[in-house]
Amino acid sequence: MGCQSLVILGNNLTFTITTHDPDTGELTDADAAPTYRVYEDETAVAILTGTMSTLDTANTTGFYGEQIACTAGNGFEAGKSYNIYIEATVDADTGGISYGFTVFSAAPLTAAETQSEVDDALNTQLADSIPADGTRPTLRQAIYMVVQYLNERAVSGTTVTVKKVDGSTSLYTLTIDDSSDPTSITRAT
């Protein structure tokens, strides 16, 4: 079962499900083709409905998929969230699942928007390392953290030398607070 979580306005979105016998849990074909309904945000009226198709019936059981065009003509808008509700009946028992996805614009980003997107993405990825006071690393600090993690480094006393990808050329050095309980790292070069 699956559905991508992001789609660019004008592109297609593909989603799949597998159906199971409610009594045994075994993969079983549905009594009829599963149906789907797509809703924008929490709107109570579906903007798109349809029936899913079986996929690779010679090699699979109860495997269904569908591809929808996420176009303005089909009611989709950039920046909006959508939910797909899927319902299938197996051995006269009805079950369902839902997926969520967001539609984005394909328009090229400005330099400021790109910087903001990168900052947001890195800050989200580094959320676990954010101190309790809520301060977030700058993009430059985040890049240093990633480079320090991925690249080879050498420690000599209170100096950490981070190497370039080649593993031998120095990229930059850091100075570590030399107290027994270090609290700071300063970029030296």
N, C-alpha and C positions, 0 to 999 in steps of 0.2 A: 504494500500500500504506500502511496506516496504522491506528493504534489510539491512542485517547486514553490518557494515562498516569495519570490520576486519575479516580476515580468515587466518588460518594457512595453509601454503603450504601442500597439500595432503588431506586437509579436504574439505567438501562440503560447498557450499554457497547456501542459499535458498532465493528467492525473490518472492514477490507477487504484484499483482495490482488488482484494481477493475475498471470495465468499466461502463460508464454512458451514457445515452441518451444525445446527445449534445443539444437537444432542451428543454428537461425538467429537466435534471440533475438527473433523477431517475436511480438507478442501472439497468443496462440492459446487457444481454449477448452480446458479440461481434459477428459480422457477421461471423467471422472465428477465429480460435485460434490465439491469439496475438503472434507476433514473437519477438525475441530478438537477439541482436548482442553485443558481448563483445569486447571492445577495450583496449589495453594497453596504458597507458599514453595518448598521443595525436596521436598515430599511426592511420593512415587513413584506415587500413585494419583490419577487425575484426579477432580475433584469435579464436572465438567460436560463433556459431549461432545456433538457434533452435526455437522451438515452445513451448509455454506454455500450461499447461493442466488446465482444470477446476478443482476446488476443492470443495468438499462437495456440489454437485449440488442439492441435495435434500433440503438443508437448506440455500443456498446462491444464489445470482444472480450476474453474472458478476465478479466472484472471480476466479482469475487464479494464478497459482504458478509454479515455476520451481526450480529444484535443480541441480547445476552443480558441477562437481568435479574440484577443483582448484589444479590440479596436473601439474607437469612439462611436462608430456605427452600431456596435453591439452594446453600447451604454457604459463603457469603461472610461475612467478619467485618471490622469496621472495624479499621484499623491493620495489616492483613495485605497482603503482596505476592502477586501472582498472575502466572502465565505462561500464555500461550496458545500452544500448538503447533499449527501448521496444516500439513497435508500435501496435495499435489495431484499427480496423474499426468497428464503431457502426452506424447503419442506414446509411451506405454509406459515413459517415464522418470519417476521419482518425485522430487519436490523438496519442500522445506519451509522454513518461516520461523517465528520465534517473536516474540512481543511481551510486554512486561511492563507491569503497571499496579498501582496501589495503591488500596485501598478506604478511604475516610474516613467518619467518622460525620457525620450531618447534625445532630447535637445542637448547639444554640447554644453558643458559647464564652463562658466567663466573661471579665471584663475582664483578669484576669491571664493567661489562656490567649491572649486576643487580642493582648495586648502581647508575649507570648513568641513567638507566631506571626509578628508583624510584625518583631520583632527578628531572628528566625531567617531570615526571607525577605530582609530588607535585608542582613544579614551574609553570606548566601549570594551575593546579587547583587554585593556589594562585595568579595568574596573576593580579587579581583585587586589591590585597593588596600590590602590588609592588610600591614603591615610584617612583616619577617622574624621579629620577636620574638613575633608572634602576637596582639598587642593588637588588639582589634576596636573599631570606633567604636560609641558609644552610639546609640540611636535618634535622639536630638536631633542629634548630630553628623552622622549619615547624612542626616537631613532637610535640614540646612544645606548639605551637599554637593550634594544634588539640587537644592535651590532655587538655589544659586549657579550650577549648571550650566544650569538651564532659564531662570531669570529674567535680565532685563537687569541689568548692573552697570556701575558707573563707577569708575575708578581715578584718585586724585589723590594724588600722593606715595606715602605708605605706607598710605593709607586706601582701602579698597574699600567702595563703597556698593552694596548689593544692593537692587534695586527690587522693589516688589510687582508682581503680574501686570499692573497697569495701565501699567507702564513708566515712571511718573513719580514715584510716591510711594515714599519711602525705607522699606524693610522693616527693615534693620539695617545696621550698618557693621562692618568688620573692619579690624584694624591688622596690617600685614605687617611682619615683622622687616626692618629697613632695611639689614642688612649685605649684603655682596656675595654671600653664600651664604645666603639666607634659610632659616631652620629652623623658624619658627613663625608662626602666624596667630592673633591674639587677637580674640575678639568684643568689640567696644567697646560696642555698645548693643543 
